[in-house]
């Protein structure tokens, strides 16, 4: 969110939970089953509905804003699970409120839910090819609403801004597609921890050419490795004594990414010096068994609706602490993402699925961030408790070319004037830094 809006938001950072020291999710946590290799890629779909002038009662909206509202009256639509609003000009901000209510398939109508409108802090850096793409659109954050077949929407501009909204407003209704295994019985977390295996082509590809960096296309997950196994696979392990054990990572194949959606090829940075932690702002009304569907929906929204070349974040974490490969190119490689506008270069983005402004993130999710960063930063010889410098590529907080000092594990709001990753998750980053350093073998 922009600085003037973010400063008006009072967020409590109390009730911080203790971070568990176990390397696996707590007993009973849901671990989604990966999609079987024989399953066809989920097709999915996007309905794009142009917004119409909308009459809003004067007692709800002040002045001329009421007459400038746009939206859709209650209607039946094809099945969908995620919503967002997009518009023509990626540089035109939406100053206003977006609210939606949906009808659950076979059920009733929800209450009005707010959609986060300030999404321009995400995306590719301005000077990159992705940042100059003619396919880019302005967009709100996506909101997960679950299986639905009815929708109603209202978009009301802020009073005092000439009551104008961006041109070309339309509602995007995303069906993530159905993939076998989404609702399968979750795996036993203890069994997952015992599946450490020495073979791993992704880690071996750290020094391989960029084109060979992706994980094997048939792999549904990368099993966890012990710290000794992780070190044994590094050709220069003696030069990198501090590295955490690689955690279990569900691959793009595992969560059902349709590789036909994204642009071909991969883009890399030189190294990973920092990690920016985000929340997805998609709401907390999902189960961990639904997380693969949430990811497929966000992926489709990022590419087909917002116009990005691929999923924006490098990794994602669900509320049960399951880790997912995000943008394609290889989990061990420094893949260039579109997560923190101005600071995507030499960094990586991790999104915790959910909204954590007023909700405390589960300890399992924070622990997963610590485990992931201990491994990934360790590959690049970086201390999670350290500081680093990044050069701004342009944004609303730091001008292009300015060198900025960050915590190695930083929040999105440290690089851009925004509420992300939410006050409650931001308040957990110190705990994540300490735990990550311990996983690396540091004191």
C-alpha positions in Angstrom: 0.0 0.0 0.0 1.2 3.5 -0.7 3.0 5.3 2.1 0.2 7.7 2.9 -2.3 4.8 3.2 0.1 2.5 5.0 0.9 5.1 7.6 -2.8 5.2 8.6 -3.1 1.6 9.2 -2.5 0.6 12.8 -1.3 -3.0 13.0 -0.8 -4.9 16.2 2.3 -7.1 16.3 1.4 -8.7 19.7 0.8 -12.3 20.4 3.9 -13.5 18.6 4.1 -17.3 18.6 7.3 -19.2 19.5 9.0 -20.7 16.5 9.3 -24.5 16.7 12.8 -26.0 16.4 11.6 -29.1 14.6 12.6 -29.3 10.9 9.2 -30.7 9.9 5.6 -29.4 10.2 3.9 -30.2 13.5 2.1 -33.5 13.9 -1.3 -33.4 12.2 -0.4 -30.6 9.8 -1.8 -31.2 6.3 0.7 -32.0 3.6 -0.9 -31.9 0.2 -0.3 -34.9 -2.0 1.5 -34.1 -5.2 -0.3 -34.5 -8.5 0.3 -38.0 -10.0 2.7 -38.0 -13.0 0.0 -39.5 -15.2 -2.4 -36.6 -14.6 -3.0 -34.2 -17.5 -2.1 -30.6 -16.9 -5.1 -28.7 -15.5 -6.7 -26.6 -18.1 -8.3 -23.9 -15.9 -10.0 -20.8 -17.3 -10.5 -17.1 -16.9 -13.7 -15.2 -17.3 -13.1 -11.5 -18.0 -16.2 -9.3 -17.4 -16.1 -5.6 -18.2 -17.4 -3.4 -15.3 -20.5 -1.3 -15.7 -21.7 2.0 -14.2 -23.1 1.1 -10.8 -25.6 2.9 -8.6 -24.4 3.2 -5.1 -26.7 4.6 -2.3 -25.6 8.1 -1.3 -25.6 7.1 2.4 -22.7 4.7 1.6 -20.5 7.0 -0.4 -19.8 10.7 -0.2 -20.1 13.2 -3.0 -19.4 12.4 -6.6 -17.7 9.1 -5.8 -21.2 7.4 -5.8 -21.9 8.4 -9.4 -18.5 7.2 -10.6 -18.7 3.7 -9.1 -18.3 0.7 -11.3 -19.2 -2.9 -10.8 -21.4 -5.8 -11.6 -24.9 -6.6 -10.2 -25.4 -10.1 -8.7 -25.3 -12.7 -11.5 -24.7 -16.4 -12.3 -21.3 -17.3 -13.9 -19.3 -20.3 -14.8 -17.5 -21.9 -11.8 -14.4 -20.0 -10.4 -12.4 -19.9 -7.2 -10.3 -16.7 -7.3 -11.2 -13.1 -8.2 -9.3 -9.9 -9.1 -9.8 -6.7 -10.9 -7.6 -5.5 -13.8 -7.4 -2.4 -16.0 -5.6 -1.2 -19.1 -2.7 1.0 -17.9 -0.3 -0.8 -15.6 1.0 2.7 -14.4 -2.5 3.9 -13.4 -3.2 3.3 -9.7 -6.7 2.4 -8.5 -7.5 4.9 -5.8 -10.6 3.4 -4.3 -12.2 0.4 -2.7 -13.0 -3.0 -4.3 -15.5 -5.3 -2.6 -16.9 -8.6 -3.8 -19.3 -11.2 -2.6 -19.7 -14.6 -4.1 -22.1 -17.5 -4.0 -20.6 -20.9 -3.1 -21.3 -23.6 -5.5 -24.4 -25.3 -4.1 -24.5 -22.9 -1.2 -25.4 -19.3 -0.2 -23.9 -15.9 -0.7 -20.9 -14.6 1.3 -20.6 -11.3 3.1 -18.8 -8.5 1.2 -15.1 -9.0 1.1 -12.5 -6.4 0.4 -9.9 -6.9 -2.3 -6.4 -5.3 -1.8 -6.2 -2.6 -4.5 -2.6 -1.5 -4.2 -0.8 -4.2 -6.1 1.6 -2.0 -8.1 4.4 -2.6 -5.6 4.7 -6.1 -7.0 5.9 -6.9 -10.5 9.0 -6.7 -12.6 11.6 -3.9 -12.3 10.9 -1.0 -14.7 14.2 -1.5 -16.6 13.7 -5.1 -17.5 12.1 -6.7 -20.5 9.3 -8.1 -18.4 8.7 -4.6 -17.0 8.4 -3.1 -20.5 6.1 -5.9 -21.8 3.1 -4.6 -23.7 1.0 -7.3 -22.1 1.2 -5.7 -18.6 -2.1 -4.5 -17.0 -2.9 -2.8 -13.7 -4.3 -5.3 -11.2 -5.5 -5.7 -7.7 -4.2 -8.5 -5.5 -6.1 -11.7 -6.2 -8.6 -13.0 -3.6 -9.3 -16.7 -3.1 -13.0 -17.3 -2.5 -13.3 -21.1 -3.1 -15.6 -23.0 -5.5 -18.2 -20.4 -6.6 -20.8 -19.8 -9.3 -22.2 -16.4 -8.6 -20.6 -13.0 -8.1 -21.4 -9.3 -7.3 -18.8 -6.5 -7.4 -18.5 -2.8 -6.5 -15.6 -0.5 -7.2 -15.9 3.0 -5.6 -13.2 5.7 -6.2 -11.8 7.7 -3.3 -13.5 11.1 -2.7 -11.2 14.0 -3.5 -9.4 12.4 -6.5 -11.9 13.7 -9.1 -13.8 10.5 -8.5 -12.0 8.8 -11.4 -11.2 5.1 -11.8 -8.7 3.6 -14.3 -9.9 2.8 -17.8 -10.8 -0.7 -18.9 -11.8 -2.1 -15.5 -12.9 -5.7 -15.7 -13.4 -8.5 -13.2 -11.3 -11.6 -13.6 -12.8 -14.9 -12.4 -10.2 -17.6 -12.3 -10.9 -21.3 -12.3 -7.6 -23.0 -11.4 -8.5 -26.3 -13.1 -9.0 -29.6 -11.3 -5.9 -31.8 -10.8 -6.1 -35.3 -9.4 -4.5 -35.4 -6.0 -5.7 -32.0 -4.8 -8.1 -33.6 -2.3 -6.1 -36.7 -1.6 -5.3 -37.8 1.9 -2.3 -35.8 3.2 1.0 -37.5 3.7 2.4 -38.2 7.1 4.8 -35.3 8.0 7.0 -37.8 9.9 7.3 -40.0 6.9 8.2 -37.0 4.7 11.0 -36.2 7.1 12.4 -39.7 6.7 12.6 -39.5 2.9 15.9 -37.7 2.7 17.8 -38.9 -0.4 21.3 -38.1 -1.6 20.4 -37.8 -5.3 19.4 -34.3 -6.4 19.9 -32.9 -9.8 18.6 -29.4 -8.8 21.4 -28.8 -6.3 24.0 -30.3 -8.7 22.8 -27.7 -11.2 24.0 -24.8 -9.0 27.2 -24.6 -11.2 25.5 -25.9 -14.4 24.6 -23.7 -17.4 21.4 -21.7 -16.8 19.4 -23.8 -19.3 20.0 -26.9 -17.2 18.9 -25.4 -13.9 15.3 -26.7 -13.8 14.4 -29.7 -11.6 13.6 -32.9 -13.5 10.3 -32.3 -15.2 8.8 -35.5 -13.9 9.7 -34.8 -10.2 6.6 -34.0 -8.1 8.7 -33.0 -5.2 12.3 -32.6 -4.1 12.7 -34.7 -0.9 14.4 -33.3 2.1 18.1 -33.8 2.7 20.0 -33.8 5.9 22.6 -31.2 6.4 25.4 -33.7 5.8 23.7 -34.8 2.6 23.3 -31.2 1.5 27.0 -30.4 2.1 28.0 -33.6 0.4 26.4 -32.5 -2.9 28.2 -29.2 -3.0 31.5 -29.1 -5.0 32.9 -26.3 -2.8 31.3 -27.3 0.5 34.5 -26.4 2.4 34.1 -22.8 1.2 30.4 -22.8 2.4 30.4 -24.4 5.8 27.1 -22.7 6.8 24.2 -24.1 5.0 20.9 -25.5 6.2 19.5 -28.9 5.2 17.4 -28.7 2.1 13.7 -28.8 3.0 11.1 -30.7 1.1 9.9 -28.6 -1.8 6.8 -29.4 -3.9 7.8 -28.7 -7.5 5.7 -26.9 -10.2 4.8 -30.3 -11.5 3.7 -31.2 -8.0 1.2 -28.3 -7.6 0.0 -28.7 -11.2 1.5 -25.7 -13.0 0.5 -25.5 -16.7 3.8 -24.8 -18.3 2.1 -23.7 -21.5 0.9 -20.5 -19.8 4.3 -18.9 -19.0 6.9 -17.5 -21.4 9.5 -20.0 -22.6 13.0 -19.8 -21.2 14.4 -18.5 -17.9 15.9 -15.3 -16.7 18.6 -15.2 -13.9 20.3 -12.7 -11.6 23.9 -13.0 -10.6 23.4 -14.2 -7.1 21.0 -14.1 -4.1 21.9 -11.5 -1.5 18.5 -11.0 0.1 15.1 -12.5 0.6 11.9 -10.5 0.6 9.0 -12.0 2.5 5.5 -11.3 1.3 2.0 -12.4 2.0 -0.2 -13.2 -1.0 -3.1 -11.1 0.2 -5.4 -13.8 -1.1 -7.2 -14.2 2.3 -7.0 -17.0 4.8 -10.1 -19.0 3.7 -8.2 -21.9 2.2 -7.2 -25.3 3.5 -3.7 -26.7 3.0 -5.2 -29.4 0.7 -6.4 -26.5 -1.5 -3.0 -24.8 -1.6 -2.1 -26.3 -5.0 -5.3 -24.9 -6.4 -4.6 -21.5 -4.9 -1.2 -21.5 -6.5 -2.6 -22.5 -9.9 -5.1 -19.7 -9.6 -2.5 -17.1 -8.6 -0.2 -18.3 -11.4 -3.0 -17.9 -14.0 -3.9 -14.5 -12.7 -0.3 -13.3 -12.7 0.2 -14.5 -16.3 -3.1 -14.2 -18.1 -4.6 -11.3 -16.2 -1.7 -9.1 -15.0 0.5 -10.0 -18.0 3.6 -11.2 -16.2 5.9 -13.8 -17.8 5.4 -16.3 -15.0 4.3 -16.7 -11.4 5.7 -13.7 -9.6 7.3 -15.2 -6.5 10.3 -17.6 -6.4 8.7 -19.7 -3.6 5.4 -20.0 -1.8 4.6 -21.3 1.7 1.2 -22.5 2.9 -0.2 -22.2 6.4 0.9 -25.7 7.2 4.5 -25.0 6.3 4.6 -26.8 3.0 7.1 -25.2 0.5 6.4 -24.8 -3.2 8.6 -24.0 -6.2 7.4 -20.7 -7.7 8.8 -19.1 -10.8 10.3 -21.6 -13.1 14.1 -22.0 -13.7 15.4 -24.2 -10.9 15.0 -24.0 -7.1 18.8 -23.8 -6.6 19.3 -21.1 -9.2 19.1 -17.3 -8.8 15.9 -16.9 -10.8 14.8 -13.4 -11.5 11.3 -12.9 -10.0 8.6 -10.2 -10.1 7.9 -9.8 -6.4 9.5 -6.6 -5.1 9.4 -3.8 -7.7 12.8 -2.1 -7.7 14.7 -4.9 -5.9 14.1 -8.1 -7.8 17.7 -8.2 -9.0 20.0 -10.4 -6.8 17.1 -11.2 -4.5 14.3 -13.8 -4.2 10.7 -13.5 -3.1 8.9 -15.8 -0.8 5.1 -15.5 -0.4 3.2 -16.9 2.6 -0.3 -17.8 1.3 -2.8 -15.7 3.2 -3.3 -12.2 4.6 -1.4 -11.3 7.7 -2.2 -7.7 8.6 -4.4 -8.7 11.5 -3.9 -12.4 11.6 -0.8 -14.0 13.1 0.9 -16.4 10.7 1.1 -20.0 11.8 4.4 -21.0 13.4 4.7 -23.8 10.8 4.7 -21.2 8.0 7.3 -19.0 9.7 9.5 -22.0 10.4 9.2 -23.0 6.7 10.6 -19.6 5.7 13.5 -20.1 8.1 14.2 -23.6 6.7 14.0 -22.4 3.1 16.2 -19.4 3.6 18.8 -21.3 5.6 19.3 -23.6 2.6 19.0 -21.1 -0.3 21.0 -18.4 1.3 23.6 -21.0 2.4 24.1 -21.9 -1.3 25.2 -18.3 -1.8 27.3 -18.0 1.4 25.0 -15.5 3.0 24.2 -15.1 6.7 20.5 -14.8 7.4 21.1 -12.5 10.3 23.3 -10.2 8.3 22.9 -7.0 6.3 23.4 -6.4 2.6 23.2 -3.7 -0.1 20.9 -3.7 -3.1 20.7 -1.1 -5.9 17.2 0.2 -6.6 15.8 -0.4 -10.0 13.1 2.2 -9.4 10.1 2.4 -7.1 8.0 4.7 -4.8 10.4 4.4 -1.8 13.9 4.6 -3.4 14.9 6.2 -6.7 16.6 4.2 -9.4 20.3 3.7 -8.8 20.2 4.3 -5.0 22.1 1.7 -2.9 19.9 0.6 0.0 20.9 -1.4 3.1 18.6 -4.2 4.0 18.4 -7.1 6.5 19.2 -10.2 4.5 15.8 -11.5 5.3 13.6 -8.4 4.8 9.9 -7.6 4.4 8.4 -6.4 1.2 7.7 -3.1 2.9 11.4 -2.5 3.5 11.8 -1.9 -0.3 8.5 -0.4 -1.2 5.9 1.7 0.5 3.4 -1.0 1.2 1.6 -2.9 4.0 2.9 -6.2 2.7 3.7 -8.7 4.2 1.2 -7.6 6.9 2.2 -6.3 10.3 1.8 -9.7 12.0 4.1 -11.5 9.5 6.6 -8.6 9.4 6.8 -8.9 13.2 7.9 -12.5 12.9 10.9 -11.8 10.6 13.4 -11.4 13.5 12.4 -14.9 14.7 12.8 -16.3 11.2 16.3 -14.8 10.9 17.5 -16.3 14.1 16.1 -19.7 13.3 17.5 -19.6 9.8 21.0 -18.9 11.1 20.7 -21.8 13.6 19.7 -24.2 10.7 22.8 -23.1 9.0 24.9 -24.0 12.0 25.6 -20.5 13.1 25.3 -19.4 16.7 
